Amino acid sequence: MANSAGSKKRARQAIKRRAHNGGLRSMVRTYLKKVDAAIKAGNKEEAQAAYVVATSQLDKAATKGLYHKNKTARHKSRLNAQIKAIA
């Protein structure tokens, strides 16, 4: 356990940050699921609209350090390819 005042404060901050980041990650996953659902339903217009929102959220999460930029790029690329494949 933390002994000094500074390390106790850092422990408190880590708890707050973990809770905040968990909420952001959950939100991003929700937007990704919406895109996935639209793709599985075969609705190209809805998928594209959801994709725009999801990519924005992914990029914001990447700038905050929640995800690595290559991971967000990979997700965006794969989702876009799936949307384009909808006939």
Sequence and secondary structure as in RCSB ss.txt:
>XXXX:A:sequence
MANSAGSKKRARQAIKRRAHNGGLRSMVRTYLKKVDAAIKAGNKEEAQAAYVVATSQLDKAATKGLYHKNKTARH
KSRLNAQIKAIA
>XXXX:A:secstr
   SHHHHHHHHHHHHHHHHHHHHHHHHHHHHHHHHHHHHHT HHHHHHHHHHHHHHHHHHHHTTSS HHHHHHH
HHHHHHHHHT  
